[in-house]
Amino acid sequence: MNNPITTYRNDFEAIYKIITLHRDRVVQQINGDTVMMVWEVGGFVSGKLKTSTWGSGVVRQLAEYIHTQDPTVRGWSYRTIYKMVQFYETYSSHAFIELIGHVKPQQIVPFEMAQIPNRQIVTIQSAQIQTNPIVPIQLAQIPTILFSTGWSNHQLIMNYCKTDEQRLFYMLYAGRERLEYKELDRAIKTNTMSAILGSRDVQSQMLQAQYPQAPLLFKDRISLDMLGLPVSYKETKLRKSIVDHMKDFILELGKDFLFIDEEHRLAVGGKTFKVDLLFYHRLLQCMVAIELKTTEFQPKDLGQLEFYLEALDQEERRSNENPSIGILLCKEANMEVVRFALNRSMSPTMVAQYKEQLQVGGVIQRSLVEFCKLIGEKK
């Protein structure tokens, strides 16, 4: 007897896609309306404070008034209202409007949000919001890019990001990866901005040619603080610790990674070789082999990885899958040595470093302009 799931799989998948499409749109609509509400409240209060119509004590009274009107409503403390004021003043500022005009991020706002009327990016001029005649003061029109993520994530971004460039990056990154609050919190703390913007420098030309999305998907540094590694350890300990914390490790790598195997066996010429960690990448539809090195990167390590990729492609890759990708995850790497080694690599490979502890800060090696361009072209 046929399994009904197998028989009607295509129909079931089509229905599930309909459900997820509309569910996502509902969430986006709610998030969009919340962001618009925050913008209007923040702008209204900002205007009252700047004209000295209100003193700081009035904001506290406002919070108390909202609570008396509806005691079940949460998230309207006077601190939160001031956060809304900060939100409005930060993103209506000349500096931020000039930045988004320079990098042109409007092309990468999710389609559903871009269709919401009266939400467009503008230059420095202010415009009276016509959609809500209740608001009696003039507000700057809201930049569309703010709809990339929800209000909770925006609060996190404002709490931890010190520059407009950082704020813009993380709202774009959160929107593209559909990051929830905890995921964005980790992304900021592990300095994903620097890791993503620097990744192209440690990727082979073949990786970028075959997978133009690669600079957006792979980091040049991975934080392994969740492993609690001792001062001294071997590759076996590192691999086992990663497997024991696989969920956290995958979240650090990216959402589209699926774990396949550890010490994956490859039989070539009557001999057996082992790939430390083998994953499948859903978006790229290819296997990703990760080799672990607890020492500094050596050019010979790249040859070993390329051998594994060739074996995977010849012996295990399916007809509907793309060429396998290799990542050398090293404790240390001399960037000049890495560059020389990757220049001659004919395989889709990259070299990344891991850090045992969270590394806050870092040098940004690629411009935010290029990051926005890549997202716009490869979404």
LOTORDO-322895 format. One record per atom (N, C-alpha, C): residue in three letters; x, z, y. Coordinates in pm, whole numbers, plus 32768, in hexadecimal, padded with zeros to 4 digits. Layout:
REM residues N
ALAXZY ...
END
This chain:
REM residues 379
MET805580007F88 MET800080008000 MET80598000807D ASN80387FA980DD ASN808A7F9E8155 ASN8078801881AF ASN80E5803F81EB ASN80E180AC824E ASN80A0807782CD PRO803080B582FB PRO7FEB80828373 PRO8043807F83EF ILE80A480DD83F7 ILE80FE80DF846B ILE81528060846B THR817E803683F2 THR81CF7FBD83E8 THR81797F428403 THR81017F4083CC THR80A87ECC83D9 THR80827EB1846A TYR80647F1D84B4 TYR80337F0D853D TYR80997F3985A6 ARG81197F398580 ARG817F7F6D85DA ARG817D7F278662 ASN81757EA38663 ASN81777E5986E2 ASN81027E80873A ASP808B7E8E86FD ASP80157EB68749 ASP80267F438780 PHE80597F9D872C PHE806C80288756 PHE80D0803087C9 GLU813E7FE387BE GLU81A37FE48827 GLU816B7FAE88AA ALA81167F4788A2 ALA80DA7F0F891B ALA80817F748961 ILE80327FBE8911 ILE7FDB8024894A ILE802C80958987 TYR809880BD8941 TYR80EA812A8974 TYR812D810189F7 LYS815480838A04 LYS819080548A81 LYS812C805A8AF3 ILE80AD803B8AD5 ILE804580448B3C ILE803880D58B6B ILE803781328B0B ILE802981BF8B2C ILE809C81EE8B83 THR811781D08B58 THR818D81FF8BA3 THR819681BE8C2C LEU816F813F8C37 LEU817380FA8CB8 LEU811981408D1D HIS809D815B8CF5 HIS803F81998D52 HIS805F822D8D69 ARG8093826E8D04 ARG80BB82FA8D16 ARG812D83038D7A ASP818D82A98D6F ASP81FD82A88DCE ASP81CC828A8E5B ARG816B82308E66 ARG8138820E8EEB ARG80EE82848F2A VAL80A782D08ED6 VAL806183468F09 VAL80C683AB8F3F VAL813183C28EF2 VAL819984208F1C VAL81D983F08F9E GLN81F8836F8FA6 GLN82368337901E GLN81D983439097 GLN8158832F907F GLN80F8833A90ED GLN80F283C99120 ILE80EF842990C2 ILE80EB84B790E9 ILE816A84DC9135 ASN81DE84B390FE ASN825D84D09141 ASN8261849091CC GLY822F841491D4 GLY823083CE9254 GLY81D8841392BC ASP8161843E9292 ASP8108848392EF ASP81438509931B THR8187854C92BE THR81C685CC92E1 THR823585B89347 VAL828885539332 VAL82F485379390 VAL82BB85129419 MET825084C4941C MET821184A1949B MET81DA851D94E1 MET819B85769494 MET816685F294CD MET81D586469509 VAL8244865394C0 VAL82B686A194F1 VAL82EC86649572 TRP82F485E09577 TRP8325859A95EE TRP82CE85B79667 GLU824A85AF9653 GLU81EE85C496C3 GLU81ED865696F2 VAL81ED86B39693 VAL81F1874296B8 VAL8274876396FC GLY82E4873396C1 GLY8366874C96FD GLY837287149788 GLY833F869A979B GLY8344865D981F GLY82ED86A59884 PHE827886CF9859 PHE821C871698B2 PHE825C879998E3 VAL828F87E99883 VAL82CB886A98A6 VAL834A885598F8 SER839987F098D4 SER841487D3991E SER83F487B799B1 GLY838B876899C6 GLY836687489A4F GLY833C87C39A9E LYS82F2881D9A5F LYS82C788989AA2 LYS833D88F39AC4 LEU839E88FC9A68 LEU841289529A7E LEU846E89189AEA LYS847F88949AE9 LYS84DB88569B4A LYS84A5885D9BD9 THR8423885A9BE7 THR83E988619C6D THR83CD88F09C98 SER83F9894F9C45 SER83E689DF9C5F SER83528A069C66 THR82FC89AF9C2F THR826F89D29C26 THR825C8A469BC6 TRP82B08A449B5D TRP82B08AAF9AF9 TRP83358AF99AFD GLY832F8B7B9AE3 GLY83A78BC79AC8 GLY83B88BD09A31 SER84298C059A04 SER84438C0C9974 SER83DC8C63992B GLY83A58CC59971 GLY83438D1D9931 GLY82C28CD6990F VAL82A48C6A9955 VAL82288C21993C VAL822C8BDF98B1 VAL82A38BB69886 VAL82AF8B789803 VAL828A8BDC9795 ARG82B48C5897A5 ARG828F8CBF9744 ARG81F78CD59746 GLN81BE8CD397BD GLN812D8CE397C8 GLN80E48C6D9787 LEU811E8BF79794 LEU80E48B809753 LEU80E18B9296BC ALA814E8BC29683 ALA81558BD895F2 ALA80EA8C3C95C6 GLU80DA8CA69615 GLU80768D0A95F4 GLU7FE98CCF95FF TYR7FD38C7B9663 TYR7F508C3D9676 TYR7F2C8BE395FF ILE7F8C8B9395D2 ILE7F748B3A955F ILE7F4E8B8D94E5 HIS7F938BFE94D3 HIS7F768C549460 HIS7EEA8C8E9468 THR7EBE8CB694E0 THR7E378CEE94ED THR7DCD8C8394D7 GLN7DEC8C0794FA GLN7D8C8B9A94E5 GLN7D7A8B7C9450 ASP7DE58B869404 ASP7DDF8B6D9373 ASP7E4E8BBC932F PRO7E308C3692FE PRO7E968C8B92BF PRO7ED58C4E9243 THR7E938BE99207 THR7EC98BAC918D THR7F388B4691AB VAL7F428B1D9228 VAL7FA78AB9924D VAL80318AF89250 ARG80908ABA920C ARG811A8AEB9209 ARG81778A89924F GLY81EE8ABA926F GLY82538A6392AC GLY82458A529341 TRP82028AB29383 TRP81F18AA79414 TRP82238B24945B SER82958B559431 SER82D58BC29479 SER830F8B8B94FA TYR83318BE49557 TYR83698BB495D5 TYR83F08B7295BE ARG84398B9E9556 ARG84BA8B5F9536 ARG84A48ACE950A THR843C8AB994B9 THR841F8A32948B THR83F489D99500 ILE83A88A0F955B ILE837E89C295CF ILE83F8899A9622 TYR845789F69632 TYR84D389D29679 TYR85218967962D LYS8518896C95A6 LYS855A89049557 LYS851A887C9572 MET8497887B9587 MET845187FF95AA MET847E87CC9633 VAL84938829968E VAL84C588039712 VAL855087C59704 GLN85A4880396B3 GLN862A87CE969B GLN86228742965D PHE85C7873295FF PHE85B386B095BD PHE859386459624 TYR85358662967C TYR850E860296E2 TYR858085E49744 GLU85C0864D9774 GLU8628863997D9 GLU86A385F597A1 THR86C486119721 THR873985D396E3 THR8724853D96D0 TYR86AE8518969B TYR8699848D9675 TYR8657843896E2 SER863684749753 SER860A842597C5 SER867B8418982B SER86EF8451980C SER875F844F9869 SER879983C39876 HIS87D783AA98E7 HIS881783289901 HIS8882830C9897 ALA88CE83729872 ALA893D835F9812 ALA890A8330978B PHE889D836C975A PHE8869834696D6 PHE882A82BC96DA ILE87DD829F9743 ILE879F821B974F ILE880A81AE9758 GLU887581CC979D GLU88E4816C97A8 GLU892781579720 LEU893581C496D3 LEU897481BA964E LEU8921816395F1 ILE889F817D95E7 ILE884E812E958A ILE8840809D95B9 GLY884B80879639 GLY884B7FFE966A GLY88CA7FB59642 HIS893880019637 HIS89BA7FC79614 HIS89C17FA5957F VAL89907FFF9529 VAL899B7FE99498 VAL89247F9F945F LYS88B87F9294AF LYS88407F479487 LYS88087F759400 PRO87E47FF693F3 PRO87AF80269374 PRO871D8004935F GLN86D87FC893C2 GLN86497FB293B4 GLN86287F57933F GLN86887F049315 GLN866E7EA792AA GLN86647EEC9222 ILE868A7F6A9217 ILE868C7FAA9194 ILE862580189186 VAL85CA802491E3 VAL855F808591D6 VAL850380589165 PRO84D580B4910E PRO847B808D90A0 PRO8406803990D3 PHE83E27FD29088 PHE837D7F7290B4 PHE82FA7FB690D9 GLU82CE80139083 GLU824D8052909D GLU824C80999124 MET82BA80DB9146 MET82C0812391C5 MET82C980C3923B ALA830B80539224 ALA831B7FF19290 ALA82957FB392B6 GLN82317FBA925C GLN81B07F7E9277 GLN81537FD992C6 ILE8179805892D8 ILE812480B49321 ILE8121808C93B4 PRO80AB807693ED PRO80A280459477 PRO80E580A394DB ASN811580679548 ASN814C80B295B9 ASN81C881039596 ARG821080DB952A ARG828A81209507 ARG82FA80BA9507 GLN833980AA9575 GLN83A280489581 GLN8418808395CB ILE848A804695B4 ILE8501807895F8 ILE850280429686 VAL852E808F96E5 VAL853080649770 VAL85B7808297AD THR85CD804A9822 THR86488068986A THR863480E898B9 ILE868480FB9922 ILE8682817E9964 ILE8602819A99B2 GLN85B7813099D2 GLN854281499A24 GLN84DB819F99DA SER849081ED9A23 SER8426823E99E9 SER83A281F499F5 ALA83468217999B ALA82C281D7999E ALA8258823E9981 GLN81E8823399C6 GLN8178828E99AD GLN813C826C9924 ILE812D82CF98CE ILE80EE82B9984C ILE805982A09861 GLN802B822A9835 GLN7FA08205984B GLN7F45822F97D8 THR7F8182519765 THR7F30826C96EF THR7EEE82F496F3 ASN7F1C834D974A ASN7EE483D3974D ASN7ECF83FE97DE PRO7E5983E59815 PRO7E3F840698A2 PRO7E3B849A98BD ILE7E3D84EE9852 ILE7E39857F9865 ILE7EBA85AF98A5 VAL7F2A856E9884 VAL7FAB859798BA VAL7FB48568994B PRO7FB485C499AA PRO7FA8859D9A36 PRO802C85819A7B ILE809B85839A33 ILE811C856D9A74 ILE815F84F29A3C GLN81BF84BF9A86 GLN820584489A5B GLN8271846C99F5 LEU827184269982 LEU82D5843D991A LEU832483BD9900 ALA83A183CF98DC ALA83EF835B98B0 ALA83B3832C982C GLN83B082A89817 GLN83778275979B GLN83D482959727 ILE839B82B496B5 ILE83E982E69644 ILE843782759601 PRO84B9828695EA PRO8507822195A1 PRO84D88218950F THR84C381A194DF THR8490818C9457 THR84E881CE93EE ILE856981D39407 ILE85C6820593A3 ILE85A88295937A LEU856482E093CF LEU8545836B93B0 LEU84E38378933C PHE849C830B931D PHE843D830E92AD PHE848282F89227 SER850682EC9227 SER854F82D691AA SER8544834D914C THR853283C59182 THR8529843C912F THR84C9849F916E GLY84A8850B9124 GLY844285689151 GLY847685D791AB TRP841B862791DE TRP843B868F923E TRP849786FA9204 SER848287229187 SER84DA87869149 SER856A87569147 ASN857E86D99122 ASN860586A29120 ASN863E869791AD HIS85EA8675920D HIS8619866D9297 HIS864B86F592C8 GLN8607876092A2 GLN863487E592CA GLN86BD8803928F LEU86D087DC9211 LEU875287F191CF LEU87BF87A29217 ILE87A28728923A ILE880486D3927F ILE8829870F9306 MET87C6873F9350 MET87E4877993D3 MET883187FC93C8 ASN881A8845935B ASN886088C59348 ASN88F588B2932D TYR8918884892E2 TYR89A1883B92B1 TYR89F287CA92F0 CYS89B087669325 CYS89FA86F3935C CYS8A16870793F0 LYS8A9186F09417 LYS8ABD870D94A0 LYS8ABE869394FC THR8ABB861B94C2 THR8AC385A39515 THR8A4D854794F7 ASP8A3084ED9554 ASP89C4848C953F ASP89E4843094CA GLU8A64840F94B8 GLU8A8B83B89448 GLU8A6B83F993C3 GLN8A8A847B93B8 GLN8A6A84C2933C GLN89D384C99326 ARG898A84E7938F ARG88F884F29382 ARG88BC846D9354 LEU88EA84019391 LEU88B6837D936D LEU88D6835C92DC PHE8952837592B4 PHE897A8356922A PHE8921839F91C6 TYR890F842191D8 TYR88C7846E9172 TYR883184539172 MET87F7842F91E3 MET8769840B91DD MET875883849197 LEU87B8832791AB LEU87B582A89164 LEU87CF82BB90CF TYR8832830D90B0 TYR885683259024 TYR87E4836B8FDA ALA87A883CE901A ALA873884168FDC ALA86C383B98FC3 GLY86A9835D9022 GLY863C82FF9010 GLY8657829C8FA2 ARG86D282688F9E ARG86F482048F3A ARG86F3823D8EAD GLU872882B68E9D GLU873082F68E19 GLU86B5834A8DF9 ARG865683528E56 ARG85DE83A48E44 ARG860484348E20 LEU865D846C8E6E LEU869184F18E52 LEU862D855D8E78 GLU861D85BD8E1F GLU85D086348E40 GLU862B86978E86 TYR85F187058EB5 TYR863887658F0A TYR86BA87958EC9 LYS86B387C48E4C LYS872A87FB8E09 LYS879487918DF3 GLU876787178DD6 GLU87C686AA8DBF GLU880E86848E41 LEU87C486808EAD LEU880286638F2E LEU886086D48F57 ASP8838874F8F3D ASP888D87C18F5E ASP891487B58F19 ARG8913878F8E99 ARG8992877E8E51 ARG89E087078E88 ALA899A869B8EA7 ALA89DE86258EDC ALA8A2986458F5D ILE89EB86958FB3 ILE8A2D86BB9030 ILE8AA287179016 LYS8A8F877B8FBF LYS8AF887DC8FA4 LYS8B70879F8F5D THR8B5A87388F0C THR8BC986F68EC7 THR8C0186818F17 ASN8BD286748F95 ASN8C06860E8FF1 ASN8BF985818FB8 THR8B7F85618F8C THR8B6584DD8F54 THR8B81846E8FB8 MET8B70848A9038 MET8B898424909E MET8C1783EF9094 SER8C7684499090 SER8D0184209088 SER8D1F83DC9002 ALA8CE284118F95 ALA8CFB83D98F10 ALA8CC5834C8F03 ILE8C5083318F3E ILE8C1582AB8F37 ILE8C5D824A8F93 LEU8C798275900E LEU8CB8821C906E LEU8D4781FA904A GLY8D84824A8FF2 GLY8E0D822D8FCB GLY8E1981EA8F44 SER8DA781D38F00 SER8DAC81A58E74 SER8DE381188E63 ARG8DCB80C18EC6 ARG8DF680368EB5 ARG8E8D802B8EA3 ASP8ED880868EE0 ASP8F69807E8EDA ASP8FA080978E4D VAL8F4F80D18DF5 VAL8F8080F18D6E VAL8F3480A28D04 GLN8EF880328D2D GLN8EAF7FDC8CD0 GLN8EF77F568CC5 SER8EFF7F228C4A SER8F3F7EA08C36 SER8EEB7E328C74 GLN8F2C7DC28C94 GLN8EE57D508CCD GLN8E7D7D1B8C6C MET8E9A7D228BEB MET8E3C7CF38B86 MET8DBE7D498B84 LEU8DCD7DCC8B98 LEU8D597E258B9C LEU8CFF7E008C12 GLN8D3B7DEB8C85 GLN8CEC7DCA8CFC GLN8CB07D3E8CF4 ALA8CF67CE38CAF ALA8CC27C5B8CA2 ALA8C4B7C568C42 GLN8C587C9B8BD1 GLN8BEC7C9A8B6E GLN8B797CF58B93 TYR8B997D618BDD TYR8B327DC28C03 TYR8B407DE18C98 PRO8B067D8D8CEE PRO8B107DA48D7F PRO8AD87E2A8DAB GLN8A7F7E668D57 GLN8A467EE98D7B GLN8AA77F5B8D62 ALA8B167F408D1E ALA8B717FAA8CF2 ALA8B9D800A8D60 PRO8BBE7FD98DDA PRO8BE980368E43 PRO8B7F809D8E68 LEU8AFF80808E48 LEU8A9480DE8E66 LEU8A74813A8DF2 LEU8AA381168D7A LEU8A7A815E8D01 LEU8AE381BC8CCB PHE8B6181A38CE9 PHE8BCD81F28CAE PHE8C1F82378D1B LYS8C4482B28D00 LYS8C9283018D5E LYS8D2682FD8D3B ASP8D7A83148DA0 ASP8E09831A8D84 ASP8E3683A88D64 ARG8DD884098D74 ARG8DF684958D51 ARG8D7B84D48D12 ILE8D92851E8CA7 ILE8D2685638C60 ILE8D4485F88C62 SER8CE086478C88 SER8CF186D88C8B SER8CC587138C06 LEU8D1E875E8BC6 LEU8D00879D8B45 LEU8CF988348B51 ASP8CCA88648BC4 ASP8CC288F58BD8 ASP8C6389388B75 MET8C0188EA8B40 MET8BA189258AE4 MET8BDE894A8A5D LEU8C58891A8A3F LEU8C95893289BC LEU8CDA89BA89B1 GLY8D0389F28A21 GLY8D4A8A718A1D GLY8DCB8A6989CB LEU8E1B8A0389E3 LEU8E9489EC8995 LEU8EFE8A5789AE PRO8F4C8A7A8948 PRO8FB98ADB895C PRO902B8A9C89AA VAL90908AEB89C7 VAL91048AB98A14 VAL914C8A4B89C6 SER915A8A5E8945 SER919F89FD88F1 SER914289D08880 TYR913D894E8866 TYR90E5891A87FD TYR9114889087D3 LYS90E68863875F LYS910987E0872B LYS909187828737 GLU90A787028719 GLU903B86A08724 GLU8FC786C286C8 THR8FE586FB8654 THR8F7A872185F6 THR8F1E87888635 LYS8F5787EB8678 LYS8F08885286BC LYS8EB58814872C LEU8EF087B88776 LEU8EA9877687E3 LEU8E32872887AD ARG8E4986DB8744 ARG8DDD868A870A ARG8D6B86E186D4 LYS8D8E874A868B LYS8D2787A28652 LYS8CD887EA86C0 SER8D1D880F872A SER8CD988538799 SER8C7687F487DD ILE8C9F877687EC ILE8C4487138827 ILE8BC9870087CF VAL8BDE86F4874D VAL8B6E86E286F0 VAL8B10875A86F4 ASP8B4987D286FD ASP8AF7884C8703 ASP8AA588548783 HIS8AD4881087EC HIS8A8E8811886D HIS8A6587828892 MET8A368738882E MET8A1D86A98841 MET89B5868D88AC LYS894C86DC88B3 LYS88E486C48918 LYS891D86CC89A4 ASP896D873389C0 ASP89A987418A44 ASP8A1086D48A5E PHE8A5986AE89F6 PHE8ABF86468A05 PHE8A7E85C08A27 ILE8A0F85A089E6 ILE89C985228A02 ILE899185238A90 LEU895D85958ABC LEU892C859E8B45 LEU899C85868BAA GLU8A1485B08B87 GLU8A8785998BDE GLU8AAF85058BDD LEU8AA584C58B67 LEU8AC784378B5D LEU8A6183E08BA6 GLY89E183FA8B8D GLY897683A98BC7 GLY890083A58B68 LYS888B83868B9C LYS880F83918B4E LYS8801832C8ADD ASP884482BB8AE5 ASP882C824F8A83 ASP888482568A08 PHE88D182C189F8 PHE892882CE8984 PHE88DE830F890F LEU88E982D3889A LEU88B4830C881E LEU8928832787BE PHE893183A0878B PHE899F83C48732 PHE8989838886A8 ILE89F083488670 ILE89E9830D85EB ILE8A36835F8585 ASP8AB6837C85A2 ASP8B0983B8853A ASP8B8883F38576 GLU8BC38453852F GLU8C4A8484854E GLU8CA7845A84DE GLU8D2484428501 GLU8D86841084A1 GLU8D4C839D8450 HIS8D14833E8497 HIS8CD182CC8458 HIS8D388278840C ARG8D1D8260838D ARG8D7D821C8336 ARG8D7581848345 LEU8DEB81478351 LEU8DF880B68356 LEU8E58808B82E8 ALA8E2B80348290 ALA8E7E80048221 ALA8EB67F7B8245 VAL8F3B7F738250 VAL8F7F7EF58273 VAL8FFB7EE7821B GLY90047E7781D2 GLY907A7E5D8180 GLY90947EC68117 GLY902D7EFE80E0 GLY903E7F638079 GLY90637FEC80AF LYS90657FFA8133 LYS9085807B8170 LYS900D80AE81BF THR9008813281D1 THR8F9A816F821A THR8FCC81A7829F PHE8F8581838308 PHE8FA481B5838F PHE8F2981FF83C3 LYS8F3F825B8420 LYS8ED282AE8450 LYS8EC882AB84E9 VAL8E5182898518 VAL8E33828F85A7 VAL8E02831C85C7 ASP8E3C835D862A ASP8E1983E98646 ASP8D8383FB865C LEU8D4A83AF86B8 LEU8CBB83BB86D7 LEU8C82832F86EA LEU8C0F831686AE LEU8BCE829486BB LEU8B4182A686F2 PHE8B22825C875C PHE8A9F8262879D PHE8A6281D787A1 TYR89E281D487C4 TYR899E815687E1 TYR89658160886D HIS897880F788BE HIS894680F78946 HIS88C880A2894D ARG885780E2896B ARG87D6809C8966 ARG87CB802C89CC LEU87F880468A46 LEU87EB7FE08AAE LEU88447F678A91 LEU88C07F7F8A6D LEU891F7F138A53 LEU89117ED889C8 GLN88CB7F20896F GLN88B47EF488E5 GLN89397ED6889E CYS898D7F3B889D CYS8A0D7F2D8859 CYS8A3E7FB5882A MET8A9B7FB287CC MET8ADC802D87A0 MET8B4880548805 VAL8B5C80D68813 VAL8BC4810A886D VAL8C1B8169881C ALA8C988144880A ALA8CF7819787C0 ALA8D4981EB8822 ILE8D4F826D8809 ILE8D9C82C7885F ILE8E0E8304880E GLU8E8782EF883D GLU8EFD832C8800 GLU8F2D839E8858 LEU8F478410881B LEU8F6E84888864 LEU9004849D885E LYS904084BE88D0 LYS90CE84DC88D7 LYS90E1855A892A THR911C85BF88ED THR9133863E8934 THR91B7863B8980 THR91F685C68984 THR927685B789CA THR9265854C8A37 GLU92D0852B8A7A GLU92CD84C48AE2 GLU92BB843A8AA4 PHE927883E28AEB PHE9261835A8ABC PHE92E483128AA0 GLN92E882CE8A2E GLN935982798A09 GLN932681EC89EF PRO936E81838A1A PRO934080F98A05 PRO931F80D98974 LYS936781158916 LYS934C80FA8888 LYS92C081278860 ASP9289818A88A6 ASP920281BA8886 ASP919C814B8899 LEU91B380F688FB LEU9157808A8918 LEU9155802488A6 GLY91C9800A886B GLY91D07FAF87F9 GLY91807FE38783 GLN91898065876A GLN913D80A286FE GLN90A780918716 LEU907B80A88792 LEU8FEE809D87B2 LEU8FBD800D87A5 GLU900E7FAD87D1 GLU8FE77F2187C6 GLU8FDA7EF78734 PHE902D7F2D86DE PHE90247F13864F PHE8F9E7F448618 TYR8F757FBC8642 TYR8EF57FF38616 TYR8E807F9C8645 LEU8E887F6A86C0 LEU8E1D7F1686F5 LEU8E107E9486A6 GLU8E817E5B8683 GLU8E807DDF8635 GLU8E417DF785AC ALA8E647E67856E ALA8E2C7E8984EB ALA8D957EA184F4 LEU8D6B7EE7855B LEU8CDB7F00856E LEU8C8E7E7D8581 ASP8CC67E2385D4 ASP8C807DA785EF ASP8C7B7D4A8576 GLN8CE57D488528 GLN8CE87CEF84B5 GLN8C9B7D27843E GLU8C9E7DA9842C GLU8C677DE483B3 GLU8BDD7E2483C4 GLU8BBC7E51843D GLU8B417EA0844C GLU8AE17E6F84B9 ARG8B117E248517 ARG8AB97DF78583 ARG8A4E7D99854F ARG89D17DB18578 ARG89617D5E854F ARG89537CE685AC SER89077C83857F SER88FC7C0585C9 SER88BC7C168652 ASN88667C7C8661 ASN88227C9186E1 ASN886C7CF0873D GLU88E37D1C8715 GLU892F7D7C8764 GLU89A27D3887AE ASN89C97D74881D ASN8A377D40886E ASN8ABD7D7A883E PRO8B2D7D40886C PRO8BB17D728843 PRO8BC47E068861 SER8C087E4B8809 SER8C1D7EDB8816 SER8C787EFC888B ILE8C637F7388C3 ILE8CB37FA58933 ILE8D07801A8903 GLY8D8080258937 GLY8DD880948912 GLY8DFD80EA898A ILE8DF8816D8976 ILE8E1F81CB89E0 ILE8E8A822889AA LEU8EFC822A89EE LEU8F65828B89CE LEU8F5183058A28 LEU8F30837589ED LEU8F1883EF8A3A LEU8F9284498A2D CYS8FE2844D8A98 CYS906384928A96 CYS9061850E8AF0 LYS90BA856A8AD0 LYS90C685E18B23 LYS910B85BF8BA7 GLU916A85648BA3 GLU91B3853C8C1B GLU91CD84A78C16 ALA91E484698C8A ALA920283DB8C8E ALA924C83BA8D0F ASN92B983718D03 ASN9301833C8D76 ASN92BD82B88D9B MET928182B28E12 MET9231823F8E38 MET928081BD8E3D GLU92FF81C58E5E GLU9352814C8E5F GLU936681178DD2 VAL937D81708D73 VAL938C81498CE7 VAL9307810F8CB3 VAL9298814F8CD7 VAL9214811F8CAD VAL91FC80928CE1 ARG921C807B8D5F ARG92067FF88D9B ARG92557F8B8D54 PHE92D37FA78D38 PHE93277F458CF2 PHE92EE7F298C67 ALA92C57F908C20 ALA92937F7F8B97 ALA92107F2F8B95 LEU91B77F4B8BF4 LEU91347F088BF5 LEU913D7E778C24 ASN91A57E568C71 ASN91B27DCD8CA5 ASN91BC7D668C34 ARG91F47D8D8BC2 ARG92037D308B52 ARG919C7D488AE4 SER91437DA68AF8 SER90E07DC28A91 SER90787D538A8B MET90627D1C8A13 MET90007CB18A00 MET8F7F7CE789C5 SER8F6E7D6989C5 SER8EF77DA8898E SER8EAE7DF689FA PRO8E2B7E0D89E9 PRO8DE07E5F8A49 PRO8E007EF38A38 THR8E687F208A7E THR8E997FA98A6E THR8EA67FED8AF6 MET8EB180708AF2 MET8ECE80BD8B6A MET8F14813E8B43 VAL8F5681798BA5 VAL8F9B81F98B93 VAL8F5A825F8BEE ALA8F3282CF8BB7 ALA8EF5833A8C05 ALA8F3E83BD8BE7 GLN8F3B84178C48 GLN8F76849B8C34 GLN8F0785038C26 TYR8F26856C8BDB TYR8EC885DB8BD3 TYR8F0586578C13 LYS8EAD86AA8C49 LYS8ED687288C87 LYS8E8F879A8C40 GLU8EDA88038C1F GLU8E9D88758BD8 GLU8E4488C88C34 GLN8E6288C48CB7 GLN8E1489128D17 GLN8DD788B58D7F LEU8D6D88E48DBE LEU8D2E88968E28 LEU8D93887D8E98 GLN8D9988018EC4 GLN8DF287DC8F31 GLN8D9E87B28FA9 VAL8D938808900B VAL8D4487EA9082 VAL8D9B87A290E6 GLY8D688735911E GLY8DB686E7917D GLY8DFC86759137 GLY8E51862F917E GLY8E9885C09141 GLY8EA0854A91A0 VAL8EF784EC9182 VAL8F0B847891D7 VAL8EAC840991AC ILE8E6483D1920A ILE8E0B836191EE ILE8E5C82E191F9 GLN8E648295918B GLN8EBD82239186 GLN8E77819D919E ARG8DF4819E91A5 ARG8DAF812291C1 ARG8D41813C9227 SER8D2380DA927A SER8CC980F192E9 SER8C3980FF92BC LEU8BEE8149930C LEU8B5F815A92F5 LEU8B1780D59305 VAL8B4B807F935A VAL8B0F7FFB9370 VAL8B0D7FAD92ED GLU8B7D7FAE92A3 GLU8B857F649227 GLU8B297FA291BE PHE8B1E802591BC PHE8AC58069915E PHE8A35803A9174 CYS8A09803791F1 CYS8981800C9211 CYS896C7F7A91EC LYS89D27F299201 LYS89C97E9B91DE LYS89B97E8A9148 LEU8A047ED890FA LEU89FB7ED09068 LEU89727EF89037 ILE893A7F64906F ILE88B57F8E9043 ILE884E7F239065 GLY885A7EE890DC GLY87FC7E7F9104 GLY88017E0590AC GLU88797DE49079 GLU88887D6C9028 GLU886A7D848F95 LYS88827E008F65 LYS887D7E198ED6 LYS88117E7A8EAA LYS87A97E888EF7 LYS87407EE68ED1 LYS86EF7EB08E5D 
END
